[in-house]
Amino acid sequence: MKFKKLIQICMVGATGWMALPTMAQQTVAGLPPMHVDGKFLKDEQGNKLVLHGLMDTPSPYFNEWRWGGSATDNNVDNCIDYFDAIFDVITDNEKGAYCNLFRLHLDPAWTNGKAGSWEVDSRETGTGEADISHYESARLDKYLTSVYIPIAQKAIKHKMYVIMRPPGVCPGNIYVGGSYQKYLLDVWDRVSKHRLIQKYCGQIGLELANEPVGVKLADGSESEKALHDFFQPIVDKIRANGFKGVIWVPGKGWQGSYADYEKYPITGENIGYAVHDYNGWYGCDDKNLSAKDVASATQKKIQQFHNQVPVVDTNPIVITEIDWSPKKPGTGHYNEHGDWVESNYGSWATGRSSVWGEITKGVHDHYGNISMTLSGTHCYIDFNDCIKISGNDRKTYTLTGRATPAYKKAMEADGLDPYEGCGVACFKWYAEYAQVNYPSLTRYQPVQEYPENPFELSNDWFNPSIIKKGTALHVASYSNLTIKKGGLAGWSFEDCIDLTAYKSLVVKFKRTPAKNICLRIYDSGSLFGDYCQLDLGGEKEITIPLSELKKESGEQLDPSHIRFVGFTPKLNDASLYLEKVYLSTDETAITALEAEAVENEGDFFDLMGRKVTNPANGIYIRNGKKVFFK
């Protein structure tokens, strides 16, 4: 094999190279991709997965204003940091927390804008989160990149699989061909074709809707085919976009009725069904039962669950909403059905673990393919006892060192057995399930595979639309780019990359660019945070010293933690013709050596000691010495 140039560096010591940062060593969480095999979820090695966790939503209201008072750009980092702190607690095995599944609501607090932005059929008019008239596609695009995906990535790094549900809830009735189906088609079209959603398709699943009540044909008639005809086109759109991960399909009746799918199932690979379960559903009501009834009531609920959810025989099931805590003297509330519900310790449903909880767990254990997420973080942990919030304009979240189950302290104060609440019960159950239904992830720790040059001009790595929609005329090389005013085209490193091993970043253009072209470099996870912006000055080639860069605020850029690098025009839309972007090492520490043929002079190894057959630009070990390939 022929190589243009080989730059050789003598090793300072026998192991000195091991401390050198490299893009090849950016690790991800190590979650094996999962798929559907018959009625089970399995990882790539064939292990059955039955997952357990919780749901939460990035909403200032539902998060009790802990990270800010509004879903706006200045609170993006606060929101992401908040969820990162939650994930630290709910996955802390040493303290007994064993969540490995997170249901993420793409909350409309971020996607909703002006009233009337989305046309709504009069039959599908809803209120509150069922009102989609405020939905704006552009806001979904923006906050999918800056809020939802970063939260999902935090969850994945904490070894949790993620299920995304769309913004809001279904109105009372939805119709085949109606505005709500068109809304869901738009949402999932945009989500499923996103590069990072596709990259994490083995770790991220999509739950198509939340709590449909009535699902009807276009003419308003009832039909066994309505569920299929409503959701199959959405599945088909997602698959046409190239998303291959698990799709979770809801039923009607607030996700409690799936019998129509037995005759008209959703077709395609990697299909599961998302179900809800609260006290009183599936013929099981805690008020009418006692501990002596658990065995017989379990058998009855197993049968009734099968009657309503017969797809449990053919596909994996996930209960995406479920919670309970015992009755507590108080005022109570009305549920979504208009029924009066007695006051409890903070859950939506009222029930006891020793009765309703044990019965429901018996149903899950009977079928063996039912995963679940509690209805909120507050159903699993006592947030205020586990996480301390400080700071004014910017919230700071620190862990107290405790992972206290939800409702435990309040119930103990009232003299009740804390096991009767879902917090303590699920701490116990999740820990037990994790030992048998979750793979040992220590054996699965893949390396984040950036190319040995992370600034490749290729489909896989270069994104012309980090901010706003850009175009690339020569897709294979991205040589000709058009960038919108206010847009950003370049590279996203979801795990961040460490560039401290390099002296400079070199940018070469095929044609001298317009003088309004700038390069932006971000060392934080938010596109709305501080960044370094460099005027390229109409130069055909520019060398950028990485250790001397400062952000707009005047703060030094941290080259060890680079998240985004991209081009942006200062004024109008602009075109540019790129030739090459690459990293350069410190020239004072190396001696150049020309070499035309090197195939017989020793093997190349990366910095983990793995043999590399065809080295590209980057740093390697060869014949006991460190070499930089260019």
LONU-226342 format. One record per residue (C-alpha): residue in one letter; x, y, z. Coordinates in pm, whole numbers, plus 50000, padded with zeros to 5 digits. Each point is the difference from the previous one (the first is absolute). Layout:
residues N
AXYZ/...
//
This chain:
residues 630
M500005000050000/K501155035649925/F499865029450238/K500815036449934/K501755008850319/L501034983550325/I500995021250296/Q501904981050269/I500315009450366/C502364983550249/M498304987650316/V500875018850318/G499484969150210/A498754964649969/T496445009250096/G499995037449942/W497704997149698/M497204984450203/A499075033450156/L499665017149663/P496375009249928/T498564986549677/M496675000549825/A500004961949993/Q499654999450378/Q496735019350029/T497814972750151/V496234996949997/A497824984650266/G500344964549877/L496364991049950/P499714970749760/P497525007249720/M496664983350061/H497484985749756/V496764980449997/D500204962349967/G496514985050009/K498345012550317/F503265009650169/L502485028350001/K503544987049955/D503485014349981/E502384991749716/Q501274969350186/G496524985450037/N499475008850367/K496395007750090/L499435035350127/V497205009050239/L500585036450092/H498885021750290/G500215037250060/L497935031550001/M498605028149789/D500675037150024/T499445030949791/P502195030949945/S497315024750105/P500625028650244/Y496504995150142/F500174962450045/N503605002650126/E498745024650265/W502065028949857/R503204983650123/W502055008849691/G498295032349900/G496755017649937/S499704994949626/A500924975949719/T502265024949823/D503535000949862/N501525014450317/N498764969850199/V501204972649763/D503164991850197/N498155002050332/C497404975149878/I502594975249871/D502055002950321/Y496864993650204/F499304967249823/D503654989850023/A499745003850378/I496824979150006/F501674972749794/D502944999050243/V497594990850280/I497624975949827/T502844978749859/D502194999050312/N500184962450056/E502185003950307/K497155018250171/G497384975449877/A498625018949698/Y499734978949683/C498205019149726/N500974988449650/L497155015349798/F498985036549963/R496875012649826/L500635035149868/H497075022549919/L500825024349718/D498195025850206/P497925026249814/A501435026550230/W502835001049744/T498144991749677/N496975022850041/G500095035649869/K497305022049854/A496334990650004/G498744988449665/S503384987549881/W498544965549927/E496634995349833/V497664978950211/D496834981949890/S497005011350202/R499374963950104/E503484997850155/T500085032450195/G501624994550338/T500905020050306/G503245002550196/E502584975049874/A497434985749758/D499905033449814/I502414996949706/S499115033449843/H503115015450157/Y502384973749862/E502875013549785/S502114976149794/A503015023350008/R499985000150378/L499994962050005/D503014999749766/K501835025150218/Y499354984950340/L500314964049882/T503665008549937/S500635022450299/V497794985150276/Y498404966249934/I502944981549843/P502535013050258/I497704987650279/A499694966449824/Q503784998249966/K500395006750371/A497604971450071/I501894976649764/K503295008750168/H498374989550326/K499234966149837/M496315006449950/Y498094992349684/V497745028549891/I496415001049874/M498935033049845/R496335009849995/P498635029049791/P499095034250139/G496715000750188/V497094975750020/C497304989149757/P496695018749988/G496874980250086/N499514985749651/I502524997249718/Y499254990749638/V501804982249719/G501185027349765/G499225027250256/S502115028650129/Y501344980250296/Q501284972149777/K501635026649780/Y501515015450311/L501494966950113/L501284993449647/D501825033450007/V501434994350348/W501314965249928/D501205009149652/R502235026850152/V501124979250297/S500664967249819/K502185014549725/H502275018850241/R503554986649970/L500444994350373/I496614983450046/Q501014975649727/K503454995650152/Y498464990250334/C497134979749851/G501074969750205/Q499765020150322/I497145024149915/G496484987949927/L497005020749886/E496554998750166/L497635012749733/A497355017550212/N498935005350358/E496614987350115/P497734998949696/V496434997450125/G497804994549695/V501594991249662/K497635001549704/L500004997249623/A499995031649789/D496205000949984/G499724997550377/S498854963950007/E501264973550241/S502094972149848/E502354972450107/K502385013649733/A500135035650135/L502994994550231/H501964983049723/D499075025849736/F500905028750232/F503414987650118/Q501294978549711/P500685030549775/I502015015850282/V502054968150038/D500534999349624/K501195036349996/I502504993150278/R501374969249822/A500205018649667/N502245025350173/G502424972350097/F499284996750372/K500324963050089/G499515000950376/V497074988250209/I496695017849936/W497534998850288/V496385001249881/P497205011750232/G496464987050024/K496755018950057/G498105005550325/W502875019150163/Q502354972249891/G497974972350153/S498384983649695/Y501954980249736/A497644972549891/D499595015049650/Y503694993849931/E499454962750034/K498105000549670/Y501825029549841/P503535001150148/I502575026449920/T502384984449747/G503755002949977/E503034991850212/N500815012450349/I496415007050104/G498925000850364/Y496885013450172/A499905027450265/V497344994850268/H498865018750313/D498844984950329/Y498495016550306/N498014987450294/G496504990349891/W501104990149648/Y499884964449863/G497404989750256/C502265006250299/D499055026150263/D501965002750326/K496935013350184/N498214966849960/L502944977550089/S502164989750292/A503254980950038/K498114966750016/D498625007049651/V503375004849828/A500354964949854/S496504997949851/A499995036449889/T503314994849823/Q498514972349788/K496985021549919/K502195029449897/I502214977349789/Q496914989249807/Q498485034649971/F503325015049892/H500144973749727/N496455008249893/Q500835036849960/V503654996449889/P500154967349801/V503125012249819/V501884990250316/D500164965549835/T501765012749689/N501975031750080/P501915016050287/I497955022750227/V501095030650194/I497785015750265/T500965036349947/E497845014050281/I499354983850337/D500195011550363/W498334996050339/S500165009950364/P497604992550288/K497045020950108/K500715030550213/P497425022050171/G499465030749785/T497955015949727/G500784976949706/H499575008549631/Y498114991149684/N501754977649749/E499885002549619/H496754980149996/G498295024350235/D500074975250289/W500785011550352/V503344986350125/E500885000050367/S503065019150112/N503294980950017/Y503705007550046/G500585016049662/S499354973949731/W497235002249742/A498414966950105/T499134988450351/G500954964650093/R502254978250216/S503074980549897/S498964970550216/V496754997149803/W499745018049663/G503775001849953/E500584962950068/I497124990749771/T501375021549717/K503524986750049/G498524965249976/V498575008549658/H503405012449881/D501794969350132/H497434977049842/Y500505013449648/G503745007150031/N500095026449725/I498545030650173/S502315029350072/M498875031350187/T500655036350080/L498495016950304/S497995031249920/G502615024450131/T503315004950179/H498035008850314/C498504964749996/Y503454984150038/I502155024050204/D499485026850260/F501485027649786/N500495025550277/D501834974650217/C502274988349717/I500915031649810/K500885034450131/I499325030749788/S502015031950036/G500735030949793/N497785027649873/D500185008149629/R501764967149930/K498844970350200/T502574976550150/Y499054964350079/T502054980350250/L499334965550140/T499434995350372/G501434964949992/R496584984950067/A497694981049766/T496825000950206/P496934982349856/A496925020949931/Y497475004650282/K502184980750247/K500645027850250/A496425013149992/M498504965550048/E502384991450285/A499045032850168/D496364988949984/G500824965750143/L499414981149674/D502104972849842/P501895018849723/Y499934968749782/E496365008049925/G501105028449770/C501434994049653/G503305016850090/V501204974850258/A498394970649817/C501645008849668/F503405005350161/K499694963950115/W498554986049678/Y502265018949759/A503094987750183/E498734964249979/Y499045002549633/A503355015449907/Q501804968650110/V498174977749752/N498415021849732/Y502795023749911/P503334991349839/S503315004850175/L501185031749832/T503574996650119/R500524977049702/Y498675025749757/Q501995032349996/P500405011149638/V502285028649909/Q498475031549852/E501154995449643/Y501075033849872/P502324996749692/E503785004250097/N499145036849801/P496645009750173/F499515028649755/E499274978049701/L497955014949717/S497574971249967/N496354991450050/D500734981350321/W501735028650178/F499195033349837/N496575014950069/P499005029449777/S497015007850223/I501155001850363/I498095033050015/K497535006949717/K499734980149682/G503155000449789/T500724982549671/A502924980049863/L500234996549624/H502724973750004/V498764977250274/A502964976349996/S502555027050075/Y497965030050114/S502225021249778/N497265024949910/L497875012550289/T497255025550032/I499365013150351/K497055021450101/K500475032450191/G500084990250366/G500684963849905/L502854977250104/A501534971949791/G502704977350136/W500604972850256/S498174989050317/F501844978550256/E497334987250236/D502594986350243/C502305029949944/I503574996149876/D503315008550160/L502295020249770/T502755007650251/A502394976549817/Y499965023649701/K501475034349941/S497625012949737/L496994994649777/V500665005549630/V497235010249757/K500594998949623/F497545012649740/K499854990749633/R499025035949929/T500705030650210/P496875004950213/A498045032050045/K501285022350278/N496844995550204/I500674962850066/C500834991850364/L500944968750189/R498314992950333/I501344976450266/Y497924989850303/D501374984250317/S496574996050164/G497084977049923/S497655027849894/L499805017849666/F498675029750194/G502945001950237/D503255019449966/Y502274992649704/C503155011149822/Q499375016949663/L502845005749755/D499825022249693/L501684980149723/G500755032649819/G499674987949643/E503094977750027/K500294968049796/E501894982350281/I500095008450368/T501764983850296/I498185004850330/P502074996550323/L497794980050235/S501675010550325/E499505037349940/L496285001549927/K497555020550205/K496224999750002/E497745030049942/S499875005650376/G503785002850014/E500334966550179/Q502654975949873/L498704972149775/D500554965350147/P501484978349718/S499594968750212/H496215001749975/I498915009549647/R496324994149916/F499315018449671/V502225014249724/G498405016549699/F499855027449739/T497515028850011/P499475031649791/K499925033650180/L497665016449752/N497984983849722/D499834964049881/A503414988449882/S501654972549797/L503424985350063/Y502174973749835/L501914978850250/E503064979449913/K501224986950334/V499745005750375/Y502494982450226/L501965001650325/S503715007450025/T502354989950281/D502595021850171/E502705003249735/T502745007150255/A499634964850139/I500344980349677/T502384992249717/A498564995949650/L500824968149811/E498964993949641/A498964964349922/E498414987649678/A499644962850084/V499774988050358/E498054967749988/N502974978450103/E501355022650273/G497754989650289/D496354999050096/F498035030250119/F498094999750331/D497565025350143/L500515014350347/M498084971050155/G502454975549848/R497624987149730/K501454992349659/V498925023949723/T500094986849644/N499465032549810/P501025029850214/A498565034049910/N501025034050137/G500784997350369/I502414987050264/Y501134963550016/I502664977650155/R502404983149757/N503194980950082/G499735012650359/K499825036549892/K497245025349973/V499245011449645/F497715026549857/F498484990849668/K499165027749755/
//
